[in-house]
Amino acid sequence: MKFLVDAHLPPRLCSVLQEAGHDAIHTSQLTAQNRTPDEIINQISVADERVVVTKDSDFYHSHLLHGKPWKLLLVRTGNIRTRELTALFQRHLTAIVAAFEGNSLVELDRHSVQVVS
């Protein structure tokens, strides 16, 4: 699976995803880096069929209203240390990937993975 991790999340998440065999990039790797506008992130997501991983609820609204990004993983953990966040991803990554089979909107909180649509 391909992922695009938003600026609100640490680049270390890309390493966790890559170590599990996924293709992952962080907005810091894009031309405009972490200043990349949401619309460009959405365009990349649709063109490359990448799941956008973010805490930003603007993507949630965009996905519901316009179907962009292509797929969305909304992280709803509140403030969390990078070490805890990466452990959470490692623990739930299989469920996250499975949730995207046939679904386009998934939420991750501190305890579970939930399909939204």
C-alpha positions as CSV (number, residue, x, y, z in Angstrom):
1,M,0.0,0.0,0.0
2,K,1.1,3.6,-0.7
3,F,1.0,6.3,2.0
4,L,1.6,10.0,2.2
5,V,2.2,11.2,5.7
6,D,1.1,14.8,6.4
7,A,3.2,17.5,8.1
8,H,1.2,17.2,11.4
9,L,2.8,13.7,11.9
10,P,6.4,12.8,12.3
11,P,8.5,11.6,9.4
12,R,9.4,8.5,11.5
13,L,6.0,7.1,10.6
14,C,7.3,6.6,7.1
15,S,10.1,4.4,8.4
16,V,7.6,2.3,10.3
17,L,5.4,1.9,7.2
18,Q,8.4,1.2,4.9
19,E,9.8,-1.4,7.4
20,A,6.5,-3.2,7.0
21,G,6.9,-3.2,3.2
22,H,4.8,-0.2,2.2
23,D,5.6,2.7,0.0
24,A,5.5,5.8,2.2
25,I,6.5,9.5,1.8
26,H,6.3,12.4,4.1
27,T,5.3,15.9,3.0
28,S,8.8,17.1,4.0
29,Q,10.0,15.1,1.0
30,L,7.8,17.0,-1.5
31,T,8.9,20.1,-3.4
32,A,7.2,22.6,-1.1
33,Q,8.0,20.3,1.9
34,N,5.7,20.8,4.9
35,R,4.2,23.9,3.2
36,T,2.6,21.8,0.5
37,P,-1.0,23.0,0.1
38,D,-3.8,20.5,0.9
39,E,-5.0,20.6,-2.7
40,I,-1.6,19.4,-3.9
41,I,-1.5,16.6,-1.3
42,N,-5.0,15.6,-2.5
43,Q,-3.8,15.6,-6.2
44,I,-0.8,13.4,-5.3
45,S,-3.0,11.1,-3.4
46,V,-5.5,10.6,-6.3
47,A,-2.8,10.4,-9.0
48,D,-0.6,7.9,-7.1
49,E,-3.5,6.2,-5.2
50,R,-1.9,7.0,-1.9
51,V,-3.6,7.0,1.5
52,V,-3.1,10.3,3.2
53,V,-2.2,9.9,6.9
54,T,-3.1,13.0,8.9
55,K,-4.5,14.6,12.1
56,D,-5.9,17.5,10.0
57,S,-9.7,17.4,10.0
58,D,-9.7,19.6,6.8
59,F,-8.8,16.4,4.9
60,Y,-11.8,14.6,6.5
61,H,-14.2,17.3,5.2
62,S,-12.5,17.3,1.8
63,H,-12.8,13.6,1.6
64,L,-16.5,13.5,2.5
65,L,-17.4,16.4,0.2
66,H,-15.1,15.9,-2.8
67,G,-13.7,12.4,-2.5
68,K,-10.2,13.7,-2.1
69,P,-7.8,12.5,-0.9
70,W,-8.1,9.1,-2.6
71,K,-8.2,7.3,0.8
72,L,-7.7,8.8,4.3
73,L,-6.4,7.6,7.6
74,L,-7.4,10.1,10.2
75,V,-5.3,9.9,13.3
76,R,-7.3,10.9,16.4
77,T,-4.9,10.4,19.2
78,G,-4.6,13.9,20.5
79,N,-1.1,14.8,21.6
80,I,1.1,11.7,21.7
81,R,4.8,11.1,21.8
82,T,6.4,9.9,18.6
83,R,7.5,6.6,20.3
84,E,3.9,5.9,21.3
85,L,2.5,6.8,17.9
86,T,5.0,4.6,16.1
87,A,4.2,1.7,18.5
88,L,0.5,2.3,17.9
89,F,1.0,2.1,14.1
90,Q,3.1,-1.1,14.5
91,R,0.4,-2.7,16.6
92,H,-2.5,-1.8,14.3
93,L,-0.9,-1.7,10.8
94,T,-2.4,-5.0,9.8
95,A,-5.9,-3.8,10.8
96,I,-5.3,-0.5,9.1
97,V,-4.4,-2.1,5.8
98,A,-7.3,-4.6,6.0
99,A,-9.7,-1.7,6.8
100,F,-8.8,0.0,3.5
101,E,-9.9,-3.1,1.5
102,G,-13.2,-1.7,0.1
103,N,-13.2,1.4,2.3
104,S,-11.8,4.9,1.8
105,L,-12.0,6.5,5.3
106,V,-10.5,5.0,8.4
107,E,-9.8,6.4,11.8
108,L,-7.1,5.4,14.3
109,D,-7.4,6.4,17.9
110,R,-5.3,5.3,20.9
111,H,-7.2,2.0,21.2
112,S,-8.6,0.9,17.8
113,V,-9.0,1.2,14.1
114,Q,-12.5,2.1,12.8
115,V,-13.9,2.2,9.3
116,V,-15.9,5.4,8.8
117,S,-16.9,4.8,5.1
